[in-house]
Amino acid sequence: MPELLSSAAPPARPTDFLSPAFHRQRRELLRARLPPQGVAVVFAAPVRNRANDVNYVYHQNPDFYYLTGYDEPYAVLLLFKEPRTVAGQAGVTEALFTQPRDPAREQWTGRRRGAADAKTQLALQFTADNREFAAAGIKWADFDHLLFTDLPTDTRDDQTNAADLHSLVATFRQQAGVPADYNPTLGEHESVIRRYGVRNDKAVAEYLATQLKENPALAGTPLVKDYLAATTATAREAAIAAHPPGRFDGGALGESLDELRAIKTPEELALLRRAIRISAQGQREVMKLLRPEMGEMDVQGLHEYVYRRYGAEFQGYPSIVGGGANACILHYETDDRQHLDNDLVLMDCGAEYHGYSADVTRTVPPSGRFSPEQRQIYELVLAAQEAGFAACRPGAAFDAPNKATQDVITAGLQKLNIIKKKDEMRRYYPHGASHYLGLDVHDRGSYGPLQAGNVITVEPGIYIPAGSPCDPKWWNIGVRIEDDALITATGYENLSAEAPRTVADIEKLMAEPSALEGFMLPDLK
């Protein structure tokens, strides 16, 4: 009987993915940061069920992908500070356990690398079938430090797969002796305290206040309790020193990955630039094609068509297309308003190219011309963004662009008589101006001073929903302008500059014909 899958080489794929050398270097840099007698344990992302027997398109844990280039589920990566013996092989510093080849399953769900191909194609030192993980003979008791970013708990236990993610995690917890009541979320909170609790105590206090609202029991844990009781920098430092991480550490590995992933290499920047240029082109084509009779879904579909046409596999996040009142909902994702009329439409959309996500927002009038009120709010947001850009330079505090945008928006809202007091600004500008960008749309980063190689967003906004305590002429105007900035040695580069930002440039572009002009589908009778 012939095999269900041919052994012939699969069809060619794009050749501009991150190289095996890139991932190998990332593993070595991370391994160098491990403490003596330490091991890092990183699990692949869970498979997410959408409904019944249909799963969501699989998206790998970005940390896992960053370190391996492996984009399949049911896998675990181990990095050892000192060489170890794994499955009888001595001198192992890195081990990847992958899902096995299975021709019958591959006919249904696609090709798998298998352990052998993962070793050669991804340049890993040691690979094995994930079914061998439990019997690999790893002496977990010999490690003084077991580091991980997460221990997935939202996993399905597939009774037909003895090495699914549920089983891999259970095996690790049992063999390594992870306490049954170990709380990875608490480890994350403690990590925030240890990293920022002295140098940025105000931000940590705000963070803990938010967490305590959701989980009041957090206040009774030793580090949190002692930290909250401290009233001076010296006392806070002492509280942190009195509660060092335990043998099971859910924070330190994330700290190292934050520092590594915050600085983009030239290889990463090539992919980010591609994702961002595709997204900017999507904004341009939609601006040229936009009409008042179109709906939010039309606009979303056009953006995403442009992404696919240029080779982007996905969106980096659910597209946000909000007209009028919907533009005042920060993460509006329904996108089902059928006619935009001439309300401003906010388009927060980003292509994902080979794992790297753009994040570009433009707000435009469907008629091609801003009304006087729309223009005033728009130009205030644009002035705030320019101030944010001016604050983008190496050595500046990460929050510097945000503070610059807040100052401009506060003064502008007062001048327009929309607010009277400075502290009312947050009613209309409730979010920050910047976040890191990369393999996650809100990417890992240290949130320390800006450094050359960081890629961040600069995205001020003003949102005035109906019923706001101001002149009704401003109601239902929502504006956000978002660009992706690379921090350079001397300042910044706006990577999304191809999408116009000024009123004059937007109105000029919207008067031009689109490459998609005349694309009409017949009515469904």
C-alpha positions as CSV (number, residue, x, y, z in Angstrom):
1,M,0.0,0.0,0.0
2,P,1.5,3.4,-0.9
3,E,2.3,6.0,1.8
4,L,-0.3,8.7,2.3
5,L,2.4,11.3,1.9
6,S,5.1,11.4,-0.7
7,S,8.7,11.6,0.5
8,A,9.4,14.1,-2.2
9,A,10.5,17.6,-1.2
10,P,7.6,19.9,-0.3
11,P,6.8,22.9,-2.4
12,A,9.2,25.8,-2.0
13,R,8.4,28.4,0.8
14,P,9.6,32.0,1.1
15,T,13.3,32.1,1.8
16,D,13.4,35.2,4.0
17,F,12.4,33.6,7.3
18,L,14.8,34.1,10.2
19,S,17.9,32.0,9.8
20,P,18.8,29.0,12.0
21,A,21.9,30.9,12.9
22,F,19.8,33.7,14.3
23,H,17.8,31.3,16.5
24,R,21.0,29.5,17.6
25,Q,22.6,32.9,18.6
26,R,19.5,33.8,20.6
27,R,19.7,30.5,22.5
28,E,23.3,31.0,23.3
29,L,22.8,34.6,24.5
30,L,19.9,33.4,26.7
31,R,21.9,30.4,28.0
32,A,24.8,32.7,28.9
33,R,22.4,34.6,31.2
34,L,21.3,31.5,33.1
35,P,22.5,31.2,36.7
36,P,24.9,28.4,37.6
37,Q,23.2,25.0,37.8
38,G,20.3,26.5,36.0
39,V,17.9,25.2,33.3
40,A,15.4,27.2,31.2
41,V,12.2,25.4,30.2
42,V,10.1,26.8,27.4
43,F,6.9,25.2,26.2
44,A,5.2,25.7,22.8
45,A,1.9,27.4,22.7
46,P,-1.3,25.5,23.3
47,V,-3.6,24.5,20.5
48,R,-6.7,26.7,20.8
49,N,-10.1,25.2,20.0
50,R,-12.6,27.5,18.2
51,A,-15.6,25.2,18.1
52,N,-16.2,21.5,18.2
53,D,-13.5,19.9,16.1
54,V,-12.3,23.2,14.6
55,N,-9.2,24.8,16.0
56,Y,-7.9,28.4,15.6
57,V,-5.0,28.8,13.2
58,Y,-2.0,27.8,15.3
59,H,0.2,30.6,16.6
60,Q,3.5,29.7,18.3
61,N,4.6,31.1,21.6
62,P,6.7,34.0,20.4
63,D,9.5,33.2,22.9
64,F,9.6,29.6,21.7
65,Y,9.7,30.8,18.0
66,Y,12.4,33.4,18.8
67,L,14.6,30.7,20.3
68,T,14.0,27.9,17.8
69,G,12.2,28.9,14.6
70,Y,9.9,25.8,15.3
71,D,6.3,26.7,14.6
72,E,4.5,23.5,15.6
73,P,2.6,22.5,18.8
74,Y,3.3,19.9,21.5
75,A,7.0,20.7,22.0
76,V,9.3,21.8,24.8
77,L,12.8,23.4,24.7
78,L,15.4,22.9,27.4
79,L,18.5,25.1,27.8
80,F,21.1,24.0,30.3
81,K,23.7,26.3,31.8
82,E,26.2,23.4,32.1
83,P,26.3,20.4,29.7
84,R,24.0,17.6,30.8
85,T,23.2,14.0,29.7
86,V,19.9,13.6,27.9
87,A,18.5,10.3,26.7
88,G,22.0,8.8,27.1
89,Q,23.8,11.6,25.1
90,A,26.4,13.5,27.1
91,G,27.4,17.1,26.6
92,V,24.0,18.4,25.8
93,T,23.4,22.2,26.3
94,E,20.1,22.4,24.4
95,A,17.3,19.9,23.8
96,L,14.1,20.2,21.7
97,F,11.4,17.6,22.0
98,T,9.0,17.8,19.0
99,Q,5.8,16.2,17.8
100,P,6.6,13.1,15.6
101,R,6.1,12.6,11.9
102,D,2.7,11.0,11.3
103,P,1.8,10.6,7.6
104,A,-1.8,9.8,8.3
105,R,-2.3,13.0,10.4
106,E,-0.2,15.1,8.0
107,Q,-2.5,14.4,5.2
108,W,-5.2,16.1,7.2
109,T,-3.4,18.9,9.0
110,G,-0.1,19.6,7.1
111,R,3.5,18.6,7.1
112,R,5.5,18.1,10.3
113,R,9.3,18.5,10.7
114,G,9.8,15.6,13.1
115,A,12.8,15.5,15.4
116,A,15.4,14.6,12.6
117,D,14.4,17.4,10.3
118,A,14.2,19.9,13.2
119,K,17.7,19.0,14.2
120,T,19.2,19.6,10.7
121,Q,16.9,22.4,9.4
122,L,16.9,24.4,12.6
123,A,20.5,23.6,13.6
124,L,19.7,22.3,17.1
125,Q,22.2,20.2,19.1
126,F,19.8,17.6,20.4
127,T,16.2,16.8,19.3
128,A,13.9,13.9,20.1
129,D,10.3,12.8,19.7
130,N,8.2,14.4,22.4
131,R,7.1,10.9,23.5
132,E,10.7,10.4,24.8
133,F,10.5,13.4,27.1
134,A,9.3,11.5,30.1
135,A,12.0,8.8,29.7
136,A,14.9,11.2,28.8
137,G,16.5,10.7,32.2
138,I,16.9,14.4,33.0
139,K,18.1,14.7,36.6
140,W,15.9,17.6,37.7
141,A,17.1,17.4,41.3
142,D,20.6,18.5,40.2
143,F,19.4,21.9,39.2
144,D,19.5,24.8,41.7
145,H,17.4,27.0,39.4
146,L,14.5,26.0,37.2
147,L,13.4,29.0,35.1
148,F,10.3,29.3,32.9
149,T,8.0,32.0,31.6
150,D,4.8,30.1,32.0
151,L,3.4,26.7,32.8
152,P,0.4,26.5,30.5
153,T,-2.7,25.5,32.4
154,D,-5.3,26.1,29.6
155,T,-4.5,23.0,27.8
156,R,-6.8,20.2,26.5
157,D,-5.9,16.7,27.6
158,D,-6.1,14.7,24.4
159,Q,-6.5,11.1,25.5
160,T,-5.2,9.9,22.2
161,N,-1.9,11.8,22.5
162,A,0.3,10.7,25.4
163,A,2.7,13.6,24.6
164,D,0.4,16.5,24.0
165,L,1.1,19.8,25.8
166,H,-1.0,18.9,28.8
167,S,1.1,15.7,29.2
168,L,4.4,17.5,28.7
169,V,3.6,20.0,31.3
170,A,2.4,17.4,33.7
171,T,5.6,15.4,33.2
172,F,7.8,18.4,33.9
173,R,5.8,19.3,37.0
174,Q,5.9,15.7,38.4
175,Q,9.6,15.0,37.6
176,A,10.9,18.4,38.6
177,G,8.9,18.4,41.8
178,V,7.0,21.7,41.1
179,P,4.7,22.2,44.1
180,A,1.0,21.6,43.3
181,D,0.2,25.1,44.6
182,Y,3.0,26.9,42.7
183,N,1.5,30.0,41.2
184,P,3.2,31.3,38.0
185,T,1.1,34.4,38.1
186,L,2.4,35.3,41.5
187,G,5.9,34.8,40.1
188,E,5.2,37.4,37.4
189,H,4.0,39.9,40.0
190,E,7.0,39.3,42.2
191,S,9.2,39.8,39.1
192,V,7.7,43.2,38.5
193,I,8.5,44.2,42.1
194,R,12.1,43.0,41.9
195,R,12.8,44.7,38.6
196,Y,11.0,48.0,39.0
197,G,10.1,48.3,42.7
198,V,13.0,50.6,43.6
199,R,13.7,52.6,40.5
200,N,10.0,53.1,39.5
201,D,8.1,52.6,42.7
202,K,5.1,54.8,41.7
203,A,4.4,52.7,38.6
204,V,4.8,49.5,40.6
205,A,2.3,50.9,43.2
206,E,-0.2,51.6,40.4
207,Y,0.4,48.1,39.0
208,L,-0.2,46.4,42.3
209,A,-3.3,48.4,43.0
210,T,-4.8,47.2,39.8
211,Q,-3.8,43.6,40.5
212,L,-5.2,43.8,44.0
213,K,-8.6,44.8,42.7
214,E,-8.7,41.6,40.7
215,N,-7.1,39.4,43.4
216,P,-7.2,40.9,47.0
217,A,-5.5,37.7,48.3
218,L,-2.3,38.9,46.6
219,A,-1.8,41.4,49.5
220,G,-1.1,38.5,51.9
221,T,1.8,37.0,50.0
222,P,5.1,37.7,51.8
223,L,7.0,39.9,49.2
224,V,3.9,41.9,48.2
225,K,2.9,42.4,51.9
226,D,6.4,43.6,52.9
227,Y,6.8,45.7,49.8
228,L,3.5,47.5,50.3
229,A,4.4,48.2,53.9
230,A,7.7,49.9,52.9
231,T,7.6,53.7,52.8
232,T,11.2,54.5,51.7
233,A,13.5,53.4,48.9
234,T,15.8,51.8,51.5
235,A,12.9,49.9,53.0
236,R,11.6,48.8,49.6
237,E,15.1,47.6,48.7
238,A,15.3,45.6,51.9
239,A,11.9,44.0,51.4
240,I,12.9,42.8,47.9
241,A,16.3,41.5,49.2
242,A,14.5,39.6,52.0
243,H,12.5,37.6,49.4
244,P,14.8,36.3,46.7
245,P,13.3,34.0,43.9
246,G,13.0,30.4,44.9
247,R,14.3,27.4,43.1
248,F,11.3,27.5,40.8
249,D,11.5,31.0,39.1
250,G,8.7,32.3,36.9
251,G,10.3,35.7,36.5
252,A,14.0,35.7,35.7
253,L,13.7,34.1,32.3
254,G,11.1,36.6,31.2
255,E,13.5,39.4,32.3
256,S,16.3,38.1,30.1
257,L,13.9,37.6,27.2
258,D,12.6,41.2,27.7
259,E,16.2,42.5,27.4
260,L,17.1,40.4,24.4
261,R,13.9,40.9,22.4
262,A,13.8,44.6,23.0
263,I,16.9,45.2,20.7
264,K,16.1,44.1,17.2
265,T,18.8,42.6,15.0
266,P,19.2,43.6,11.3
267,E,17.6,40.3,10.4
268,E,14.5,41.1,12.5
269,L,14.4,44.6,11.3
270,A,14.2,43.4,7.7
271,L,11.0,41.5,8.6
272,L,9.5,44.3,10.6
273,R,10.2,46.8,7.9
274,R,8.4,44.5,5.4
275,A,5.4,44.1,7.7
276,I,5.2,47.8,8.4
277,R,5.5,48.8,4.7
278,I,2.7,46.3,3.8
279,S,0.5,47.9,6.5
280,A,1.3,51.4,5.3
281,Q,0.4,50.4,1.7
282,G,-2.9,49.0,3.0
283,Q,-3.6,52.4,4.6
284,R,-2.8,54.1,1.3
285,E,-5.0,51.9,-0.8
286,V,-8.0,52.1,1.5
287,M,-7.7,55.9,1.7
288,K,-7.9,56.0,-2.0
289,L,-10.9,53.7,-2.2
290,L,-12.9,54.8,0.8
291,R,-16.4,56.1,0.3
292,P,-19.2,57.1,2.7
293,E,-21.5,54.2,1.5
294,M,-18.9,51.6,2.5
295,G,-19.1,49.7,5.8
296,E,-16.5,48.8,8.4
297,M,-16.2,45.2,7.2
298,D,-15.5,46.5,3.7
299,V,-12.6,48.5,5.1
300,Q,-11.3,45.7,7.2
301,G,-11.4,43.3,4.2
302,L,-9.5,45.7,2.0
303,H,-6.7,46.1,4.5
304,E,-6.4,42.4,4.9
305,Y,-6.5,41.7,1.2
306,V,-3.6,44.0,0.7
307,Y,-1.7,42.1,3.4
308,R,-2.2,38.8,1.7
309,R,-1.4,40.2,-1.7
310,Y,2.1,41.2,-0.4
311,G,2.7,37.9,1.3
312,A,1.8,38.7,4.9
313,E,0.4,35.5,6.4
314,F,-1.8,37.1,9.1
315,Q,-2.9,40.2,10.9
316,G,-0.8,40.9,13.9
317,Y,-4.0,41.4,15.9
318,P,-7.7,41.7,15.2
319,S,-8.2,44.7,12.8
320,I,-9.8,47.7,14.5
321,V,-12.0,49.6,12.1
322,G,-14.4,52.0,13.8
323,G,-16.6,54.7,12.4
324,G,-17.9,57.6,14.4
325,A,-19.0,56.4,17.9
326,N,-17.1,53.1,17.3
327,A,-13.9,55.0,16.9
328,C,-14.2,56.0,20.6
329,I,-13.9,52.3,21.6
330,L,-10.2,51.7,21.9
331,H,-10.1,48.0,21.0
332,Y,-13.3,47.9,18.9
333,E,-13.3,44.7,16.9
334,T,-16.9,44.1,15.8
335,D,-16.5,46.1,12.6
336,D,-20.1,45.7,11.5
337,R,-21.4,49.2,10.9
338,Q,-22.8,49.1,7.4
339,H,-22.5,52.7,6.3
340,L,-19.7,55.1,7.4
341,D,-21.3,58.2,6.1
342,N,-18.9,61.0,6.8
343,D,-18.0,60.1,10.4
344,L,-14.3,59.8,10.8
345,V,-13.2,56.1,10.5
346,L,-10.3,55.0,12.7
347,M,-8.3,52.1,11.1
348,D,-5.9,50.5,13.5
349,C,-4.5,47.6,11.4
350,G,-1.2,45.7,11.2
351,A,0.1,43.0,9.0
352,E,2.1,40.0,10.4
353,Y,4.9,39.0,8.2
354,H,6.9,35.8,9.2
355,G,5.8,36.3,12.8
356,Y,6.6,40.1,13.1
357,S,3.8,42.5,13.5
358,A,3.2,46.0,12.4
359,D,0.8,48.4,14.2
360,V,-0.3,51.4,12.1
361,T,-3.3,53.6,12.7
362,R,-4.8,56.3,10.5
363,T,-8.1,58.2,11.0
364,V,-9.7,59.7,7.9
365,P,-13.0,61.1,6.6
366,P,-14.8,58.8,4.1
367,S,-15.8,61.8,2.0
368,G,-12.2,62.7,1.5
369,R,-12.6,66.0,3.4
370,F,-12.3,66.7,7.1
371,S,-15.1,68.8,8.7
372,P,-13.8,71.8,10.8
373,E,-14.4,70.0,14.1
374,Q,-12.8,66.8,12.8
375,R,-9.8,68.7,11.5
376,Q,-9.2,70.5,14.9
377,I,-9.2,67.3,16.8
378,Y,-7.1,65.6,14.2
379,E,-4.4,68.3,14.1
380,L,-4.2,68.3,17.9
381,V,-3.5,64.6,17.9
382,L,-1.0,65.1,15.1
383,A,0.8,67.8,17.0
384,A,0.9,65.5,20.0
385,Q,2.4,62.8,17.9
386,E,5.1,65.1,16.6
387,A,6.0,66.0,20.2
388,G,6.2,62.2,21.0
389,F,8.5,61.7,18.0
390,A,10.8,64.5,19.2
391,A,11.1,62.6,22.6
392,C,12.3,59.4,20.8
393,R,16.0,59.3,21.3
394,P,18.4,56.8,23.0
395,G,18.8,57.4,26.7
396,A,15.3,59.0,27.1
397,A,12.9,57.4,29.5
398,F,10.6,54.9,27.9
399,D,7.7,57.1,29.1
400,A,9.1,60.3,27.5
401,P,7.1,60.1,24.3
402,N,3.9,59.5,26.3
403,K,4.5,62.5,28.6
404,A,5.2,64.7,25.6
405,T,1.9,63.7,23.9
406,Q,0.0,64.2,27.2
407,D,1.3,67.7,27.6
408,V,0.2,68.7,24.1
409,I,-3.2,67.1,24.3
410,T,-3.9,68.6,27.7
411,A,-3.1,72.1,26.5
412,G,-5.0,71.6,23.3
413,L,-8.1,70.3,25.0
414,Q,-8.1,73.3,27.3
415,K,-7.7,75.7,24.4
416,L,-10.7,74.1,22.7
417,N,-12.7,74.3,26.0
418,I,-13.2,70.6,26.0
419,I,-11.6,70.3,29.5
420,K,-11.1,72.9,32.1
421,K,-8.6,71.2,34.5
422,K,-5.4,69.3,33.5
423,D,-6.4,66.2,35.3
424,E,-9.5,65.8,33.1
425,M,-7.3,65.0,30.1
426,R,-7.3,61.3,30.9
427,R,-11.1,61.2,30.2
428,Y,-10.3,61.7,26.5
429,Y,-6.8,60.2,26.2
430,P,-6.9,57.1,28.4
431,H,-4.0,55.1,27.1
432,G,-0.3,55.4,26.8
433,A,1.5,56.5,23.7
434,S,4.0,53.7,23.2
435,H,4.7,50.0,23.4
436,Y,7.4,47.7,22.0
437,L,6.8,46.1,18.7
438,G,8.1,42.8,17.3
439,L,7.0,39.2,17.4
440,D,4.1,40.4,19.6
441,V,2.2,43.5,18.7
442,H,2.8,44.5,22.4
443,D,6.3,43.0,22.4
444,R,8.6,42.1,25.2
445,G,10.9,44.8,26.4
446,S,12.6,46.1,29.6
447,Y,10.7,49.5,29.7
448,G,14.0,51.0,30.8
449,P,15.6,54.0,28.9
450,L,15.2,53.8,25.1
451,Q,18.0,52.1,23.2
452,A,19.1,52.0,19.6
453,G,17.4,49.0,18.1
454,N,14.1,49.4,20.0
455,V,11.1,49.5,17.8
456,I,8.2,51.3,19.5
457,T,4.8,52.8,18.6
458,V,4.0,56.5,19.0
459,E,0.2,56.6,19.1
460,P,-1.6,59.5,20.8
461,G,-5.4,59.7,20.5
462,I,-8.4,61.7,21.5
463,Y,-11.8,60.0,22.0
464,I,-15.0,62.0,22.7
465,P,-18.0,59.7,23.0
466,A,-21.6,61.0,23.0
467,G,-22.7,62.4,26.3
468,S,-19.2,63.7,27.2
469,P,-19.2,66.9,29.3
470,C,-18.3,69.2,26.4
471,D,-20.0,70.9,23.5
472,P,-22.0,68.2,21.5
473,K,-20.3,69.3,18.3
474,W,-17.3,67.2,19.4
475,W,-19.3,64.1,20.3
476,N,-18.4,60.8,18.5
477,I,-15.1,62.1,17.2
478,G,-12.4,59.6,17.8
479,V,-8.9,60.1,16.4
480,R,-5.7,58.0,16.8
481,I,-2.6,58.4,14.7
482,E,0.0,55.6,15.2
483,D,3.3,55.0,13.7
484,D,6.2,52.5,14.3
485,A,9.5,54.2,15.2
486,L,12.9,52.6,15.2
487,I,15.2,54.2,17.8
488,T,18.5,55.0,16.1
489,A,21.9,56.1,17.5
490,T,20.9,59.7,17.0
491,G,17.1,59.8,17.3
492,Y,14.4,57.8,15.4
493,E,13.2,56.6,12.1
494,N,9.5,56.5,11.3
495,L,9.2,53.1,9.6
496,S,5.5,53.7,8.6
497,A,6.0,57.1,7.1
498,E,4.7,55.9,3.7
499,A,1.1,56.2,5.1
500,P,0.3,59.9,5.0
501,R,-0.4,61.7,8.3
502,T,-1.1,65.4,7.6
503,V,-4.6,66.6,6.7
504,A,-3.3,68.0,3.4
505,D,-1.5,64.8,2.4
506,I,-4.5,62.6,3.4
507,E,-7.0,64.7,1.4
508,K,-4.7,64.7,-1.6
509,L,-4.2,60.9,-1.5
510,M,-7.9,60.3,-1.1
511,A,-8.6,62.1,-4.3
512,E,-6.4,59.7,-6.3
513,P,-7.7,56.5,-7.9
514,S,-7.0,53.2,-6.3
515,A,-5.5,50.1,-7.9
516,L,-8.7,48.4,-6.6
517,E,-11.0,50.9,-8.3
518,G,-13.9,49.2,-10.0
519,F,-13.6,46.0,-8.0
520,M,-17.3,45.2,-7.5
521,L,-19.1,41.9,-6.6
522,P,-22.6,41.2,-7.9
523,D,-25.5,41.6,-5.4
524,L,-26.7,38.3,-3.9
525,K,-30.4,38.2,-4.8
